[in-house]
């Protein structure tokens, strides 16, 4: 089962633009229940605003714009 936010996640746009390796999607978004470890997922579930360029591990990638 994939993360329920995968279709709406801005990281998919960065991936399509070639700015982000799809390893993030494989490691977090599509991994069985591993998406629960994604900081983006955790913040989304709590209704906490987060930047589009925040990676699943919580780091901010300034190159993603």
Backbone as CSV, one residue per row, in Angstrom:
resi,resn,N_x,N_y,N_z,CA_x,CA_y,CA_z,C_x,C_y,C_z
1,UNK,0.841,-1.183,0.000,0.000,0.000,0.000,0.887,1.249,0.000
2,UNK,0.531,2.210,-0.801,1.282,3.462,-0.892,0.663,4.514,0.021
3,UNK,1.404,5.555,0.266,0.934,6.681,1.062,-0.307,7.281,0.416
4,UNK,-1.279,7.645,1.218,-2.517,8.206,0.677,-2.319,9.598,0.080
5,UNK,-1.220,10.247,0.373,-0.944,11.594,-0.136,-0.087,11.581,-1.392
6,UNK,0.299,10.424,-1.875,1.267,10.336,-2.970,0.845,11.128,-4.212
7,UNK,-0.414,11.112,-4.563,-0.868,11.805,-5.777,-0.825,13.323,-5.641
8,UNK,-0.899,13.818,-4.414,-0.919,15.261,-4.175,0.427,15.833,-3.750
9,UNK,1.373,14.978,-3.464,2.663,15.412,-2.930,3.456,16.200,-3.980
10,UNK,3.930,17.398,-3.628,4.710,18.201,-4.563,6.042,17.560,-4.945
11,UNK,6.495,16.593,-4.185,7.747,15.921,-4.538,7.602,15.163,-5.851
12,UNK,6.397,14.736,-6.192,6.178,14.064,-7.477,6.465,15.025,-8.628
13,UNK,6.087,16.301,-8.473,6.358,17.309,-9.501,7.865,17.482,-9.685
14,UNK,8.593,17.570,-8.579,10.052,17.706,-8.660,10.680,16.473,-9.324
15,UNK,10.113,15.339,-9.036,10.583,14.091,-9.632,10.366,14.124,-11.149
16,UNK,9.185,14.531,-11.576,8.864,14.621,-13.004,9.755,15.628,-13.731
17,UNK,10.165,16.669,-13.028,11.032,17.691,-13.605,12.493,17.258,-13.621
18,UNK,12.795,16.106,-13.047,14.158,15.599,-13.005,15.007,16.236,-11.919
19,UNK,14.377,16.899,-10.970,15.091,17.576,-9.883,15.262,16.695,-8.648
20,UNK,14.542,15.595,-8.605,14.563,14.739,-7.423,14.593,13.279,-7.854
21,UNK,15.497,12.525,-7.265,15.618,11.102,-7.566,14.399,10.360,-7.027
22,UNK,13.936,9.371,-7.768,12.748,8.636,-7.327,13.041,7.664,-6.184
23,UNK,14.280,7.651,-5.690,14.607,6.797,-4.528,13.759,7.175,-3.327
24,UNK,13.413,8.470,-3.239,12.582,8.920,-2.117,11.205,8.269,-2.190
25,UNK,10.640,8.248,-3.377,9.321,7.638,-3.555,9.378,6.152,-3.238
26,UNK,10.424,5.493,-3.715,10.555,4.057,-3.468,10.751,3.760,-1.990
27,UNK,11.592,4.575,-1.327,11.911,4.325,0.081,10.766,4.675,1.022
28,UNK,10.054,5.742,0.726,9.000,6.193,1.630,7.586,5.978,1.090
29,UNK,7.287,6.582,-0.023,5.911,6.665,-0.518,5.295,5.329,-0.914
30,UNK,6.083,4.489,-1.546,5.562,3.217,-2.039,5.915,2.026,-1.160
31,UNK,6.739,2.234,-0.184,7.166,1.157,0.698,6.056,0.824,1.693
32,UNK,5.808,-0.423,1.846,4.726,-0.870,2.726,4.876,-0.297,4.138
33,UNK,3.982,0.575,4.490,3.914,1.225,5.807,5.105,2.104,6.150
34,UNK,6.131,2.183,5.299,7.268,3.045,5.591,6.893,4.510,5.443
35,UNK,5.814,4.789,4.696,5.373,6.169,4.527,4.976,6.790,5.857
36,UNK,4.690,5.981,6.851,4.366,6.519,8.173,5.583,7.194,8.808
37,UNK,6.790,6.856,8.328,8.018,7.474,8.821,8.341,8.778,8.107
38,UNK,7.592,9.104,7.076,7.816,10.324,6.305,7.377,11.545,7.117
39,UNK,8.284,12.486,7.269,7.978,13.696,8.038,6.859,14.492,7.373
40,UNK,6.825,14.496,6.047,5.767,15.195,5.314,4.402,14.586,5.655
41,UNK,4.345,13.259,5.635,3.117,12.541,5.972,2.672,12.875,7.396
42,UNK,3.609,12.815,8.323,3.293,13.072,9.722,2.739,14.483,9.923
43,UNK,3.352,15.455,9.262,2.902,16.840,9.397,1.548,17.039,8.716
44,UNK,1.366,16.424,7.563,0.093,16.516,6.848,-1.042,15.965,7.699
45,UNK,-0.795,14.849,8.341,-1.811,14.219,9.191,-2.204,15.102,10.377
46,UNK,-1.265,15.915,10.840,-1.531,16.811,11.973,-2.005,18.188,11.518
47,UNK,-2.076,18.396,10.203,-2.505,19.687,9.680,-1.452,20.772,9.819
48,UNK,-0.190,20.368,9.917,0.907,21.321,10.080,1.462,21.691,8.704
49,UNK,1.539,22.982,8.443,2.073,23.472,7.183,3.555,23.137,7.069
50,UNK,3.963,22.733,5.875,5.368,22.427,5.603,5.684,22.853,4.180
51,UNK,6.948,23.137,3.940,7.344,23.640,2.632,7.340,22.520,1.588
52,UNK,7.111,22.897,0.349,7.099,21.931,-0.745,8.445,21.258,-0.934
53,UNK,9.525,21.933,-0.546,10.860,21.368,-0.761,11.402,20.606,0.456
54,UNK,10.520,20.231,1.358,10.930,19.390,2.486,10.902,17.932,2.029
55,UNK,12.006,17.242,2.242,12.124,15.836,1.870,11.481,14.940,2.925
56,UNK,11.210,13.689,2.599,10.580,12.782,3.555,11.309,12.631,4.886
57,UNK,12.625,12.861,4.889,13.378,12.735,6.144,13.361,14.024,6.959
58,UNK,12.672,15.038,6.444,12.537,16.306,7.168,13.528,17.375,6.768
59,UNK,14.527,17.033,5.974,15.500,18.033,5.536,14.885,18.898,4.425
60,UNK,15.398,20.110,4.324,14.935,21.034,3.287,15.983,21.071,2.178
61,UNK,15.523,20.851,0.953,16.403,20.909,-0.202,16.176,22.250,-0.902
62,UNK,17.086,23.177,-0.701,16.963,24.532,-1.265,17.001,24.542,-2.793
63,UNK,17.472,23.461,-3.411,17.528,23.375,-4.867,16.178,23.067,-5.493
64,UNK,15.232,22.644,-4.675,13.907,22.320,-5.190,13.017,23.552,-5.111
65,UNK,12.684,24.077,-6.278,11.820,25.268,-6.344,10.925,25.173,-7.536
